[in-house]
């Protein structure tokens, strides 16, 4: 045993000898922050140049982070000055300063940039913002740099983001888990509830500024979601002067979309508005085979087949407008609103066949559904920000109100061929209203010793009303009669009161952030039809930890931990089933408990001028994990509902590699390999299961000259484990091209999604009583031709090359 471990002991001995030597190495670091002088807001992506005196030789460059902070490492003793700039602002130079030998940290006083007083009718940008900004704990995807953003939906863009997957039904997964919290502008939205897959396929990507993915958020964020948070940030232009853009796209299969974005900023007031419309024709196909098995012999007792075809034409509108006003150097206010509207006429044909054990046909009928869907959402956001004296000392109050209403009117006709029977009709009307209110108060203040304290309150109230009405045509009365079995109403009410605090402390190379969030949750499920109430009130504490260490310039390590929760929503708890397909029912479970997740992640980042490499190892341990479980109610009807499992464990390795070869080529390669094990609770029919899965996406940009860009993306997803079966692998290729004209005022784009029409979703289900295979496909090969026009005035002193970095 000692012989086999000799190399391990030698390696540990080497580390013990080497670490003290590393600790004695003194590296000089320059730190500072950049802000807008008028508003006091931090400026992200400002360019900082370190010049050595007396010859003003450029030594190092960097860009400011989200809070305006910047950091220059491994600086030698000497005399220097800093030059700071950002588009639309005057260049500022920090007075010359000296760094003496033996120093470890030099802090520059806060740099305030003034908005330039000169106006140019046109600005030519000579460098593009990087599409992917990769950090250890988060990824930021700048949507404008993706050609698909000119014509695609938010779902199309999510497919190109590392760690994120979108299946054929539009469901979003983060690191293999579909239990991810999706925010709009950092806040929950009713849009991201029961119909979020449909909504994400409907919202135009050109209304999105960026998408942020945070796998282990701090205590400031809500702890919801197994795998973390995806935050969709809508466009709100803050450039000076009047500017805007118009985008129009036309695609095959009768698809059209367009948008207009406007912004006007005269000094302290900023006004913005945008509107977009998306009109699609969609077709989907589904084939299902279900073999019923004898519980003792395992032999086939019968066969059920179902072939479905779906056509729909959703018509979606998104409009938003708002204003920000800087009252003075310390106070600012803002208000904005968003309207969302979607109408869709759907036609679904379902052909059903049933055979006995001898493969003889015993039943054949078609079920036709003509469905009219409407959905409306209104949201309002208002904020007030007060900045106290001193940097990073402020308080922000924000209030959000959302109201959504969805109506689904289904008209069914059943045509019986064998055995022959009379045509029957039935209808269902589903009405869902969702009201959500949120109040947040965030306070932050610097502390002595390069530390910072954040604290706040987060209150959320959400009420869902699910009202189902069913009826059937009575031949005797020659009219429709209320169907008691299919008519029900369920009201879900949830209130969350949360307080949090985080403490951030930085040493020379170390950074530590610890947080604690305490939540009181009160939930009530009112089964109106049964006159019954189910309550679940609980208090929980969610700690977070983020520990970082900068090895040297361009090298960083980080260790994160967070305790998270996945709460069931109204659909998960509603015990009443939907009857759109009477052979395949779905319902909720009012006794469903929230999942508790412990998430640990260790990451490393190697940043170079031409490339970055970010490997991460993560582990998730889930208690009371719930999943969909299907059981046979009889020999023709299946019921699928949520059920708590005992434990669920997953561990994975994620690799993100980005390369930039000069000005002509850049690429991002992401691979996620993970192990998943499900351990079922005692008394259930589900056994312990485990599998190793992976996903990968490979996106490349080719800059052909200064005005032509080619883009390609390959997405691969391997087989996945489910509680009672598995899903099969898929692979998709997307391509696009953009040509800029008239000094970048006009752009033409051509995009093709699922170029080889290879997207399929195949699932296998084995419950012991039946074996089922389900295959779904849709019109994936979509080609769009689009044109965009940009106009307006941007205030700016002189043309500069925009510089961006992967630092966060």
C-alpha positions in Angstrom: 0.0 0.0 0.0 2.8 2.4 0.9 4.6 1.7 -2.4 1.5 2.4 -4.4 0.9 5.7 -2.6 4.5 6.9 -2.7 3.9 9.3 -5.5 0.9 10.8 -3.7 3.0 11.3 -0.5 5.8 13.0 -2.6 3.3 15.3 -4.2 1.9 16.4 -0.9 5.4 16.9 0.5 6.1 19.1 -2.6 3.1 21.2 -1.9 4.0 21.7 1.8 7.5 22.8 0.8 6.3 25.0 -2.1 3.4 26.8 -0.5 5.4 28.9 2.0 7.6 30.0 -0.9 4.6 31.1 -2.9 3.2 32.9 0.1 6.4 35.0 0.4 6.1 36.2 -3.2 4.9 39.8 -3.2 2.8 40.8 -6.1 1.7 44.5 -6.4 -1.9 45.0 -7.4 -3.6 48.2 -8.4 -7.3 48.5 -7.6 -9.9 51.2 -8.3 -13.4 51.9 -9.5 -15.0 54.0 -12.3 -18.4 55.8 -12.0 -20.6 58.2 -14.0 -20.0 61.6 -12.4 -23.5 62.8 -12.9 -25.5 59.8 -11.7 -22.8 58.1 -9.5 -23.6 54.8 -11.2 -20.7 52.4 -11.7 -19.6 51.9 -15.4 -19.1 48.4 -16.6 -16.7 47.6 -19.5 -14.8 50.9 -19.2 -11.2 50.7 -20.6 -8.3 51.2 -18.2 -4.7 51.6 -19.5 -1.7 51.6 -17.2 1.1 53.8 -18.6 4.7 53.9 -17.3 6.4 57.3 -16.9 8.2 59.2 -18.2 7.6 57.8 -21.7 3.9 56.8 -21.3 4.6 53.3 -22.4 1.6 51.0 -22.3 2.2 48.4 -19.6 -1.2 46.7 -18.9 -4.9 47.1 -19.9 -8.1 45.8 -18.4 -11.8 46.6 -18.2 -14.1 47.5 -15.3 -16.4 44.9 -13.9 -20.1 45.1 -13.3 -19.8 47.4 -10.2 -17.2 49.6 -11.9 -14.3 48.0 -10.2 -11.0 47.1 -11.9 -7.8 45.3 -11.0 -4.3 45.3 -12.4 -2.0 42.6 -11.1 1.7 41.8 -11.1 2.8 45.4 -11.5 6.4 46.2 -10.9 7.5 49.2 -8.7 7.8 52.5 -10.7 6.0 55.6 -11.7 2.7 55.4 -13.5 -0.5 57.1 -14.6 -3.9 55.6 -15.5 -6.0 56.5 -18.6 -9.7 55.6 -18.3 -12.2 55.8 -21.1 -15.6 54.6 -22.2 -17.8 55.2 -25.3 -19.8 58.4 -24.9 -17.6 59.8 -22.1 -14.6 62.1 -22.0 -11.2 60.4 -21.4 -9.9 60.8 -17.8 -6.3 60.6 -16.6 -5.4 59.8 -13.0 -2.6 62.0 -11.7 0.8 60.3 -11.8 1.6 58.1 -8.8 4.5 55.9 -7.6 4.6 52.3 -6.4 7.4 51.6 -4.0 9.2 48.2 -3.6 7.7 46.1 -0.8 4.1 47.3 -1.5 1.4 44.7 -2.1 -1.6 46.8 -2.9 -2.2 50.3 -4.3 -5.7 51.7 -4.3 -6.6 54.5 -6.8 -9.2 57.0 -5.7 -12.6 56.7 -7.4 -12.5 57.8 -11.1 -15.5 59.8 -12.3 -16.1 60.1 -16.0 -18.0 63.0 -17.6 -20.4 62.5 -20.5 -18.9 64.0 -23.6 -20.4 67.3 -24.7 -19.7 66.7 -28.4 -22.2 64.9 -30.6 -21.5 62.9 -33.7 -24.3 61.9 -36.1 -22.6 58.6 -36.7 -20.2 56.3 -34.8 -18.3 53.5 -36.4 -17.5 50.7 -33.8 -14.2 49.0 -34.8 -14.5 46.1 -32.3 -17.4 43.9 -31.3 -18.3 43.0 -27.8 -17.5 39.3 -27.0 -20.6 37.2 -27.2 -19.7 35.1 -24.2 -18.2 36.4 -20.9 -17.1 33.5 -18.9 -16.5 33.4 -15.2 -16.1 30.7 -12.6 -19.4 31.3 -11.0 -21.4 32.8 -13.9 -21.7 33.2 -17.7 -22.9 36.3 -19.4 -24.1 35.9 -23.0 -24.4 39.1 -25.0 -27.4 38.4 -27.2 -26.7 41.1 -29.8 -23.5 39.3 -30.9 -25.5 36.2 -31.9 -26.8 36.3 -35.4 -29.8 34.2 -34.4 -30.9 37.1 -32.2 -32.0 39.0 -35.3 -34.6 36.4 -36.2 -34.9 33.7 -33.5 -36.7 33.4 -30.1 -35.2 33.4 -26.6 -35.3 29.5 -26.8 -33.0 29.7 -29.9 -30.5 31.8 -28.0 -30.5 29.7 -24.9 -29.3 26.7 -26.9 -26.0 28.5 -27.5 -25.2 29.2 -23.9 -22.8 26.9 -22.0 -24.5 24.7 -19.4 -28.0 25.3 -20.9 -30.1 23.0 -23.0 -33.5 23.3 -24.6 -35.4 20.2 -25.6 -37.9 19.8 -28.5 -40.8 20.9 -26.3 -39.0 24.1 -25.3 -38.2 22.9 -21.7 -35.0 24.6 -20.4 -32.3 22.6 -18.6 -29.3 23.9 -16.7 -26.5 21.3 -16.1 -29.0 18.5 -16.9 -31.7 19.7 -14.5 -35.0 21.1 -15.7 -35.6 22.7 -12.2 -34.0 26.0 -13.0 -35.3 29.4 -11.9 -35.8 31.8 -14.8 -36.0 35.5 -14.0 -36.9 38.5 -16.1 -34.8 41.5 -15.2 -33.7 39.8 -12.0 -37.2 39.2 -10.8 -39.8 36.4 -10.9 -42.5 36.7 -13.5 -45.8 34.8 -14.1 -44.6 34.4 -17.7 -42.1 31.9 -16.4 -44.7 29.7 -14.8 -46.8 26.9 -16.3 -46.4 28.0 -19.9 -42.8 29.2 -19.9 -41.6 26.7 -22.5 -44.2 28.2 -25.0 -43.4 31.7 -23.9 -39.6 31.4 -24.4 -40.3 30.1 -27.9 -42.4 33.2 -28.5 -40.5 36.1 -27.1 -38.3 37.6 -29.8 -34.6 37.4 -29.1 -34.0 40.9 -30.4 -35.8 42.3 -27.3 -33.1 40.7 -25.0 -29.9 42.5 -24.1 -28.1 39.7 -22.3 -28.7 36.4 -20.5 -26.9 35.7 -17.2 -26.4 32.1 -15.9 -25.5 31.8 -12.2 -25.1 28.3 -10.9 -24.5 29.1 -7.2 -26.0 32.6 -6.5 -25.3 34.5 -3.3 -27.8 34.9 -0.5 -29.1 38.1 -2.1 -30.9 36.1 -4.7 -33.9 33.8 -4.2 -32.6 30.3 -3.5 -35.2 28.7 -5.9 -34.1 26.2 -8.6 -32.1 23.0 -8.3 -29.3 24.1 -10.7 -29.3 27.8 -10.3 -30.6 30.9 -12.0 -31.1 32.1 -15.6 -31.7 35.8 -15.7 -33.1 37.3 -18.9 -32.3 41.0 -19.1 -34.5 43.0 -21.5 -33.1 45.9 -23.6 -33.1 49.3 -22.0 -30.8 51.5 -24.0 -28.9 54.1 -21.9 -26.8 55.7 -24.6 -26.9 59.5 -24.9 -29.0 61.3 -27.4 -31.7 59.8 -29.6 -31.1 56.4 -31.2 -33.0 53.3 -32.1 -33.2 50.3 -34.4 -35.8 48.5 -36.6 -35.6 44.8 -37.5 -37.7 42.8 -39.9 -37.5 39.1 -40.7 -39.3 36.6 -43.0 -38.9 32.9 -42.9 -40.1 29.7 -44.6 -43.3 28.0 -43.5 -45.1 31.4 -43.3 -43.1 32.9 -40.4 -42.5 36.6 -39.8 -41.3 38.8 -37.0 -40.0 42.3 -36.4 -39.2 44.9 -33.7 -38.6 48.6 -33.1 -36.4 50.0 -30.3 -36.3 53.6 -29.4 -34.3 55.5 -26.8 -33.9 59.2 -25.9 -31.5 60.5 -23.2 -31.2 64.2 -22.7 -28.8 64.6 -19.8 -30.5 63.3 -16.6 -33.6 61.8 -18.1 -33.6 58.5 -20.0 -36.7 57.4 -22.0 -36.9 54.1 -23.7 -39.6 52.0 -25.5 -39.7 48.9 -27.7 -42.3 46.8 -29.5 -42.0 43.5 -31.3 -44.3 41.0 -33.0 -43.8 37.4 -33.9 -46.1 35.4 -36.2 -45.3 31.7 -36.7 -46.7 28.6 -38.2 -45.8 25.5 -36.3 -46.2 21.8 -37.0 -45.4 19.0 -34.6 -45.7 15.2 -34.8 -45.8 12.5 -32.2 -45.8 8.7 -32.3 -46.5 6.6 -29.3 -46.3 2.8 -28.8 -47.3 1.2 -25.5 -47.1 -2.5 -24.8 -49.1 -3.8 -21.8 -47.3 -6.5 -19.9 -48.5 -9.4 -17.7 -47.4 -8.6 -14.2 -46.4 -12.3 -13.6 -45.0 -13.5 -16.9 -43.9 -10.2 -18.4 -45.5 -11.2 -21.7 -47.4 -8.8 -23.9 -51.1 -8.5 -23.2 -52.0 -5.8 -25.7 -50.7 -2.8 -27.7 -51.8 0.8 -27.8 -50.7 3.2 -30.6 -51.3 6.9 -30.9 -50.2 9.2 -33.7 -50.6 13.0 -33.1 -50.2 15.9 -35.5 -50.3 19.5 -34.3 -50.5 22.8 -36.3 -50.6 26.1 -34.6 -50.1 29.8 -35.5 -49.1 31.8 -32.4 -49.2 35.6 -32.8 -47.2 37.3 -30.1 -46.7 40.9 -29.1 -44.3 42.4 -26.6 -44.2 46.1 -25.7 -42.3 47.9 -23.0 -41.6 51.5 -22.1 -40.1 53.3 -19.2 -38.0 56.1 -17.9 -35.1 56.7 -15.5 -34.4 60.1 -13.9 -31.3 61.2 -12.0 -32.6 63.7 -9.4 -29.2 64.7 -8.2 -25.8 63.1 -7.5 -27.3 60.8 -4.9 -30.8 60.1 -5.9 -32.4 58.5 -8.9 -35.9 57.0 -9.7 -37.3 55.0 -12.5 -40.5 53.3 -13.7 -41.2 50.9 -16.5 -43.9 48.6 -17.8 -44.3 45.6 -20.1 -47.3 44.2 -22.0 -47.3 40.7 -23.4 -50.0 39.3 -25.6 -50.2 35.9 -27.4 -53.1 34.4 -29.4 -52.9 31.0 -31.0 -55.3 28.8 -33.0 -54.3 25.2 -32.7 -55.6 22.1 -34.5 -54.6 18.7 -33.2 -55.5 15.3 -34.7 -54.9 12.3 -32.5 -55.4 8.8 -34.1 -55.7 6.0 -31.5 -55.4 2.2 -32.1 -55.7 -0.6 -29.7 -54.8 -4.3 -30.2 -55.2 -7.5 -28.2 -52.4 -10.0 -27.4 -52.9 -11.6 -30.8 -52.3 -8.2 -32.5 -55.9 -8.0 -33.6 -57.4 -4.5 -33.8 -60.0 -4.0 -31.1 -60.5 -0.2 -31.2 -59.8 2.7 -33.6 -60.9 6.3 -33.2 -59.7 9.8 -34.0 -59.9 12.7 -31.6 -59.9 16.2 -33.2 -59.2 19.3 -31.1 -59.7 22.9 -32.3 -58.2 25.1 -29.6 -58.2 28.9 -29.2 -55.6 30.2 -26.7 -55.1 33.7 -25.4 -52.6 35.0 -22.9 -52.1 38.4 -21.5 -49.6 39.8 -19.0 -49.0 43.2 -17.6 -46.1 44.1 -15.4 -44.9 47.3 -13.7 -41.6 48.1 -12.1 -40.6 51.1 -10.0 -37.4 51.8 -8.2 -35.7 54.4 -6.1 -31.9 54.5 -5.4 -30.1 56.6 -2.8 -26.4 56.9 -2.7 -24.8 57.8 0.6 -21.5 59.5 1.0 -18.7 57.2 0.1 -18.2 54.6 -2.6 -20.5 51.5 -2.7 -22.7 52.9 0.0 -26.3 52.9 -1.2 -29.9 51.7 -0.8 -32.3 50.6 -3.5 -36.0 50.0 -3.2 -37.8 48.3 -6.0 -41.5 47.2 -6.4 -42.8 44.8 -9.1 -46.3 43.9 -9.9 -47.3 41.3 -12.5 -50.7 40.1 -13.6 -51.3 37.4 -16.2 -54.4 35.7 -17.5 -54.6 32.7 -19.8 -57.7 31.2 -21.5 -57.6 27.9 -23.4 -60.8 26.9 -25.1 -60.7 23.3 -26.4 -63.4 21.9 -28.7 -63.2 18.1 -29.2 -64.8 15.8 -31.7 -64.4 12.0 -31.4 -64.9 10.0 -34.6 -65.2 6.2 -34.0 -64.2 3.8 -36.8 -64.0 0.4 -35.0 -66.2 -0.5 -33.4 -68.5 2.0 -35.3 -70.2 4.4 -33.0 -71.9 7.8 -33.1 -69.7 10.9 -33.2 -69.3 12.5 -29.8 -68.3 16.0 -28.7 -66.9 17.4 -25.5 -65.2 20.7 -24.6 -62.9 22.1 -21.9 -62.2 25.7 -21.0 -59.1 26.3 -18.9 -58.8 29.7 -17.2 -55.6 30.5 -15.3 -54.9 33.9 -13.6 -51.7 34.7 -11.8 -51.1 37.8 -9.6 -47.6 38.4 -8.3 -46.2 41.2 -6.2 -42.6 41.7 -5.0 -40.9 44.3 -2.8 -37.1 44.3 -2.4 -35.0 46.6 -0.2 -31.2 46.3 -0.8 -28.6 48.1 1.3 -24.8 48.0 0.9 -22.0 49.7 2.7 -18.2 49.4 2.7 -16.5 48.3 5.8 -12.9 49.0 7.0 -10.3 46.6 5.7 -11.5 46.3 2.1 -14.8 44.7 3.2 -18.4 45.2 2.2 -21.7 44.4 3.9 -25.0 43.8 2.0 -28.4 43.3 3.6 -32.0 43.5 2.6 -35.6 42.3 2.6 -37.4 40.4 -0.2 -41.1 40.0 0.0 -43.1 38.0 -2.5 -46.8 37.3 -2.9 -48.1 35.0 -5.6 -51.7 33.8 -6.2 -52.6 31.3 -8.9 -56.3 30.5 -9.8 -56.7 27.4 -12.0 -60.3 27.1 -13.1 -61.2 24.1 -15.3 -64.6 23.7 -16.9 -65.7 20.5 -18.8 -68.9 19.7 -20.7 -70.2 17.0 -23.1 -72.9 16.9 -25.7 -76.0 15.1 -24.6 -77.9 13.5 -27.5 -81.1 13.3 -25.6 -81.2 17.0 -24.5 -79.5 18.1 -27.8 -77.1 20.3 -25.9 -73.9 20.5 -23.9 -74.1 19.4 -20.3 -71.6 20.3 -17.5 -69.2 17.4 -16.9 -68.8 17.1 -13.1 -65.8 14.8 -13.4 -63.8 17.3 -15.6 -64.9 20.5 -13.8 -62.8 21.8 -10.9 -61.1 24.8 -9.4 -57.9 25.0 -7.5 -56.4 28.2 -5.9 -52.8 28.3 -4.9 -51.6 31.1 -2.6 -48.0 31.6 -1.5 -46.3 34.3 0.5 -42.6 34.5 1.2 -40.9 36.9 3.6 -37.1 36.8 3.4 -34.2 38.7 4.9 -30.6 38.3 3.9 -27.1 39.5 4.6 -23.8 39.0 2.9 -20.3 39.9 4.0 -17.6 40.4 1.4 -13.9 40.6 2.4 -10.8 40.9 0.2 -7.2 40.3 1.0 -4.3 40.6 -1.4 -5.2 37.6 -3.5 -8.1 36.1 -1.5 -11.7 37.0 -1.7 -14.4 35.7 0.6 -18.2 36.2 0.6 -20.5 34.6 3.1 -24.2 34.9 3.1 -27.3 33.9 5.1 -30.9 34.1 3.9 -33.8 33.3 6.2 -37.3 32.7 4.7 -40.7 32.2 6.1 -43.0 30.6 3.6 -46.8 30.3 3.9 -48.6 28.2 1.3 -52.2 27.3 0.9 -53.8 25.1 -1.7 -57.6 25.5 -1.8 -59.4 22.7 -3.6 -62.6 24.7 -4.2 -64.4 21.8 -5.8 -63.8 19.5 -2.8 -64.1 22.4 -0.3 -60.7 21.4 1.2 -57.6 23.3 2.1 -54.1 22.0 2.2 -51.5 24.2 4.0 -47.7 24.0 4.2 -45.9 26.6 6.2 -42.2 26.4 6.9 -39.2 28.4 8.0 -35.8 27.7 6.5 -32.3 29.2 6.4 -30.1 29.1 3.3 -26.4 29.7 3.7 -24.0 30.6 0.9 -20.2 30.7 0.6 -17.9 32.0 -2.2 -14.2 31.7 -1.7 -11.8 32.9 -4.4 -8.0 33.0 -4.8 -6.0 34.8 -7.6 -2.9 32.7 -8.3 -1.4 35.2 -10.7 -2.6 37.4 -13.5 -5.1 35.5 -15.6 -5.4 32.6 -13.1 -8.1 32.3 -10.5 -9.7 29.6 -8.3 -13.1 29.6 -6.6 -15.0 27.4 -4.3 -18.8 27.9 -3.9 -21.5 26.4 -1.8 -25.2 27.2 -1.6 -28.3 25.6 -0.1 -31.2 25.8 -2.5 -34.9 24.9 -2.7 -37.3 23.9 -5.5 -40.8 24.8 -4.5 -43.8 23.2 -6.3 -46.1 25.6 -8.1 -49.8 25.5 -8.6 -49.7 23.0 -11.5 -47.5 20.7 -9.4 -50.0 20.7 -6.5 -53.3 20.7 -8.3 -54.7 17.2 -7.9 -57.3 17.6 -10.6 -56.3 16.2 -14.0 -56.6 17.8 -17.4 -58.6 15.8 -20.0 -57.3 17.0 -23.3 -56.1 13.5 -24.0 -58.4 11.1 -22.0 -56.0 8.2 -22.4 -53.0 10.2 -21.0 -53.9 12.2 -18.0 -51.6 14.6 -16.0 -52.3 16.0 -12.5 -50.5 17.5 -9.5 -49.9 16.2 -6.0 -51.2 18.4 -3.1 -48.9 16.6 -0.7 -45.8 17.4 -2.7 -42.9 18.7 -0.5 -40.3 21.2 -1.6 -37.0 19.9 -2.7 -33.9 20.8 -0.6 -30.6 20.9 -2.5 -27.0 21.3 -1.3 -24.8 22.5 -4.2 -21.0 22.6 -4.1 -18.8 23.8 -7.0 -15.0 24.2 -7.5 -13.8 26.1 -10.5 -10.6 27.4 -12.1 -10.2 30.1 -14.7 -7.2 30.6 -16.9 -7.5 33.8 -18.9 -5.2 34.7 -21.7 -5.3 37.3 -24.4 -6.2 34.8 -27.1 -8.1 32.2 -25.0 -9.8 31.3 -21.7 -10.3 28.0 -20.1 -12.8 27.4 -17.3 -13.1 23.9 -15.9 -15.6 23.3 -13.0 -16.4 20.3 -10.8 -19.9 20.4 -9.2 -21.9 18.2 -6.9 -25.6 18.4 -6.0 -27.4 16.4 -3.2 -31.2 16.6 -3.2 -33.6 15.6 -0.4 -37.3 15.1 -1.2 -36.5 15.3 -4.9 -39.6 15.0 -7.0 -40.1 13.8 -10.5 -42.9 12.7 -12.8 -44.2 9.2 -12.1 -46.6 7.4 -14.5 -49.0 4.7 -13.5 -51.8 2.8 -15.2 -55.3 3.5 -13.8 -56.7 0.7 -15.9 -55.9 -1.0 -19.2 -56.4 2.1 -21.3 -55.7 5.2 -19.1 -52.4 6.4 -17.7 -51.9 9.1 -15.0 -48.7 11.1 -14.7 -48.1 13.2 -11.6 -45.3 14.4 -9.4 -43.9 12.3 -6.5 -41.2 12.9 -3.9 -38.2 10.6 -4.1 -35.9 9.8 -1.2 -32.7 11.2 -2.6 -31.2 12.3 -5.8 -27.4 12.9 -6.4 -25.5 14.3 -9.3 -21.9 15.2 -9.9 -20.4 16.7 -13.0 -17.4 18.1 -14.8 -17.9 21.2 -17.0 -15.3 22.5 -19.4 -15.6 25.8 -21.2 -12.9 26.7 -23.7 -12.9 30.0 -25.6 -10.4 31.0 -28.4 -10.0 34.2 -30.3 -7.6 34.0 -33.2 -7.0 37.6 -34.2 -9.9 39.6 -35.6 -11.2 36.9 -38.0 -12.1 33.9 -35.8 -13.5 33.1 -32.3 -15.0 30.0 -30.9 -16.6 28.6 -27.7 -16.6 24.9 -26.8 -18.6 23.8 -23.8 -18.9 20.2 -22.5 -20.8 19.0 -19.5 -20.3 15.5 -18.3 -22.4 14.4 -15.2 -23.4 11.4 -13.2 -26.9 11.2 -11.9 -28.3 8.7 -9.3 -31.9 8.4 -8.2 -32.7 6.6 -4.9 -36.4 6.0 -4.5 -38.3 6.1 -1.3 -39.5 2.9 0.3 -42.9 1.7 -0.8 -42.7 3.1 -4.4 -42.4 1.1 -7.6 -39.3 3.0 -8.7 -35.9 1.3 -8.2 -32.5 2.9 -7.7 -31.1 4.1 -11.0 -27.9 5.8 -12.2 -26.4 6.9 -15.5 -23.6 9.0 -16.9 -24.7 11.7 -19.4 -23.2 14.6 -21.3 -24.0 17.6 -23.4 -21.8 19.8 -25.6 -22.2 22.9 -27.8 -19.6 24.3 -30.2 -20.2 27.8 -31.5 -17.9 29.6 -33.9 -17.7 33.1 -35.5 -15.8 33.8 -38.7 -15.2 37.5 -39.4 -14.7 37.8 -43.2 -13.5 41.3 -43.4 -14.9 44.1 -41.3 -18.5 43.8 -42.4 -19.3 40.1 -42.9 -19.7 37.5 -40.1 -20.4 33.8 -40.4 -21.7 31.8 -37.4 -22.2 28.1 -36.7 -23.4 26.2 -33.7 -23.6 22.5 -33.0 -25.6 21.2 -30.0 -25.3 17.6 -28.7 -27.2 16.0 -25.9 -26.6 12.4 -24.8 -29.1 9.9 -23.3 -30.7 11.0 -20.0 -32.0 9.1 -17.0 -35.6 9.4 -15.8 -37.3 7.9 -12.8 -38.9 5.1 -15.0 -36.9 5.2 -18.2 -34.6 7.3 -20.3 -34.4 9.8 -23.2 -32.3 9.2 -26.3 -29.5 11.5 -27.6 -30.0 14.4 -30.1 -27.7 16.6 -32.2 -28.6 19.8 -34.0 -26.6 22.1 -36.4 -27.5 25.9 -36.8 -25.8 28.4 -39.1 -26.1 32.1 -39.9 -24.5 35.0 -41.8 -24.6 38.8 -41.3 -23.6 41.5 -43.8 -23.2 45.0 -42.5 -23.8 47.8 -45.0 -23.7 51.7 -45.2 -21.1 52.0 -42.5 -22.9 49.6 -40.2 -26.2 51.4 -40.3 -27.9 48.5 -42.1 -27.4 44.7 -41.6 -28.7 41.8 -43.6 -28.9 38.4 -41.9 -29.6 34.9 -43.1 -30.1 32.1 -40.5 -30.9 28.4 -40.7 -31.8 26.4 -37.6 -31.6 22.6 -37.4 -30.0 22.5 -40.8 -30.2 18.7 -41.2 -33.7 18.5 -39.6 -32.2 16.0 -37.1 -34.0 17.2 -34.0 -36.0 14.3 -32.4 -37.0 13.6 -28.9 -37.4 9.9 -28.1 -38.2 8.6 -24.6 -38.6 5.2 -23.2 -40.8 4.3 -20.2 -40.9 1.0 -18.3 -43.2 0.8 -15.3 -43.3 -3.0 -15.0 -46.9 -3.1 -16.2 -46.2 -1.5 -19.6 -43.4 -0.6 -21.9 -43.8 2.7 -23.8 -41.8 4.4 -26.5 -42.6 8.0 -27.5 -41.0 9.9 -30.4 -41.6 13.6 -31.1 -40.4 15.8 -33.9 -41.3 19.2 -35.3 -40.5 21.6 -38.2 -36.9 22.3 -37.1 -35.3 23.5 -40.4 -36.3 27.1 -40.3 -34.6 29.7 -42.6 -35.0 33.4 -42.0 -33.9 36.4 -44.1 -33.8 39.7 -42.2 -32.8 43.3 -42.3 -32.0 45.7 -39.5 -31.5 49.5 -39.5 -29.9 51.5 -36.8 -30.3 55.3 -36.4 -29.7 58.1 -34.0 -27.1 60.2 -32.3 -24.6 59.0 -29.8 -22.7 61.6 -27.8 -19.0 60.9 -27.9 -15.7 62.9 -27.9 -13.9 60.9 -30.5 -14.0 57.5 -32.0 -12.3 54.8 -29.8 -11.9 51.1 -30.1 -14.2 49.3 -27.7 -12.3 46.8 -25.4 -13.9 43.9 -23.6 -12.6 41.2 -21.4 -13.9 38.0 -19.9 -13.4 39.3 -16.4 -16.5 39.5 -14.2 
